[in-house]
Amino acid sequence: MRKTCCLLVAIAAAAAADEPLAARVNGVAVPVARFERYFSEWLEASGKKPGAIRTPAVYKRFRREALAELLDEELLWQEATRARVVATQDQVDHAVARIKAGFPSREAYLRRLGRGGFTEATYAEHVGRELSIELWIERQFGAGEAARDKLQEKLHALRSAASIEVLAPF
């Protein structure tokens, strides 16, 4: 059994090693697929329609902005895990249930996940990361304008101390 588990871990690591990377943050791989999902969400959240972007320079600028935000998110996730601030399964389940409730049917929810490149399991993992980051920020800085300023200072310090490699052309 133990050999089987080790073999599965080795196979998963080898498969991950073959996946194209957008970047590395402190040695942690950020796959291109994760960036593309993030970029799609980023465009939607900011109200930008990909078909309405007429110039390649603007599109590239948007991709660079989204990548910078994704790398900041990875830095914050690393800080949250280092501080052992991780959302509980109940918190994740509750958040996912709230999101699901916003869809007219389970099928519509699953179609949206599929368009975003998620399965139910990977989406729950994504939501857990997001919640963990939010919890860490609240514990570290509280809320309000002063908290946002402190968070920006912390991000600046994290970026300065981090090893960040952008591996894909943006």
C-alpha positions in Angstrom: 0.0 0.0 0.0 2.7 2.4 0.9 4.6 1.7 -2.3 1.4 2.3 -4.2 0.9 5.7 -2.5 4.5 6.7 -3.2 4.2 5.7 -6.8 1.0 7.7 -7.2 2.7 10.8 -5.7 5.7 10.3 -8.1 3.3 10.0 -11.1 1.4 13.1 -10.1 4.7 15.0 -9.7 5.9 13.9 -13.1 2.6 14.9 -14.7 2.8 18.3 -13.0 6.4 18.7 -14.2 5.2 18.3 -17.8 2.5 21.0 -17.4 3.5 24.3 -18.9 4.2 27.0 -16.3 3.3 30.6 -16.3 5.5 31.4 -13.3 7.1 30.2 -10.1 6.6 32.0 -6.8 9.2 31.0 -4.2 9.6 27.7 -6.1 5.9 27.0 -6.2 4.7 26.3 -9.8 1.9 28.4 -11.2 0.6 26.4 -14.2 -0.5 28.2 -17.4 -3.9 26.5 -17.0 -4.4 28.1 -13.6 -3.4 31.5 -15.0 -5.9 31.1 -17.9 -8.7 30.3 -15.5 -7.7 33.3 -13.3 -7.5 35.6 -16.4 -11.0 34.5 -17.5 -12.4 35.2 -14.0 -10.4 38.5 -13.8 -11.9 39.7 -17.1 -15.4 38.7 -16.0 -15.1 40.3 -12.6 -13.8 43.5 -14.1 -16.5 43.7 -16.7 -14.2 43.3 -19.6 -15.4 41.4 -22.6 -12.5 39.6 -24.4 -14.3 40.1 -27.8 -14.5 43.8 -27.2 -10.7 44.2 -26.7 -9.6 45.5 -30.0 -5.8 46.1 -29.7 -3.3 43.4 -28.8 -1.4 45.9 -26.6 -4.4 46.3 -24.4 -5.0 42.6 -24.2 -1.4 42.0 -23.3 -1.6 44.7 -20.6 -4.7 43.1 -19.1 -2.9 39.7 -19.1 0.1 41.2 -17.3 -2.2 42.9 -14.7 -4.0 39.7 -14.1 -0.7 37.8 -13.8 0.5 40.3 -11.2 -2.6 39.9 -9.2 -2.4 36.1 -9.4 1.2 36.2 -8.2 0.1 38.4 -5.3 -2.6 35.9 -4.5 0.0 33.1 -4.5 2.2 35.1 -2.1 -0.8 35.7 0.2 -1.7 32.0 0.1 1.9 31.1 1.0 1.7 33.5 4.0 -1.7 32.2 5.1 -0.4 28.6 5.0 2.8 29.6 6.7 0.7 31.2 9.5 -1.6 28.0 9.5 -4.7 30.1 8.6 -6.6 27.7 6.5 -10.4 27.7 5.9 -12.2 24.7 7.5 -14.0 22.3 5.3 -17.3 23.6 6.8 -16.4 27.1 5.7 -15.5 25.9 2.2 -18.7 23.8 2.0 -20.9 26.8 3.1 -19.2 29.2 0.6 -19.6 26.7 -2.3 -23.3 26.1 -1.3 -23.9 29.9 -1.4 -22.3 30.1 -4.8 -24.3 27.1 -6.1 -27.5 28.7 -4.8 -27.0 31.5 -7.3 -27.5 29.2 -10.3 -30.9 28.1 -11.6 -29.9 24.4 -11.6 -27.0 22.0 -10.7 -26.4 21.5 -14.4 -26.0 25.3 -14.9 -23.5 25.4 -12.0 -21.5 22.4 -13.4 -21.5 24.0 -16.9 -20.1 27.2 -15.4 -17.4 25.2 -13.6 -16.5 23.4 -16.7 -16.2 26.6 -18.7 -13.8 27.9 -16.0 -11.8 24.7 -16.2 -12.9 23.4 -12.8 -14.3 20.2 -11.5 -16.3 20.4 -8.3 -13.3 19.2 -6.3 -10.9 21.7 -7.9 -13.4 24.5 -7.5 -13.8 23.7 -3.8 -10.0 23.8 -3.5 -10.0 27.2 -5.2 -12.7 28.5 -2.9 -10.7 27.2 0.1 -7.6 29.1 -1.0 -9.6 32.3 -1.5 -11.3 31.9 1.9 -8.0 31.2 3.6 -6.4 34.3 2.1 -9.4 36.4 3.3 -9.2 35.0 6.8 -5.5 35.7 7.0 -5.9 39.2 5.8 -8.7 39.8 8.3 -6.6 38.4 11.2 -3.5 40.4 10.1 -5.0 43.7 9.2 -8.7 43.9 10.1 -11.0 45.7 7.7 -11.4 49.2 6.2 -9.1 51.6 4.4 -6.3 51.4 6.9 -6.3 47.6 6.5 -6.1 47.9 2.7 -3.1 50.2 3.1 -1.4 47.8 5.4 -2.1 44.9 3.1 -0.5 46.9 0.2 2.6 47.5 2.4 2.8 43.8 3.2 2.4 42.8 -0.4 5.2 45.2 -1.4 7.4 43.5 1.3 6.4 40.0 0.2 7.2 40.8 -3.5 10.6 42.3 -2.5 11.5 39.2 -0.5 10.1 36.7 -3.0 11.7 34.7 -5.7 9.3 35.3 -8.6 10.0 33.9 -12.1 7.7 34.7 -15.0 8.2 31.8 -17.4 5.5 32.4 -20.1 5.5 35.4 -22.4 3.0 38.0 -21.4 
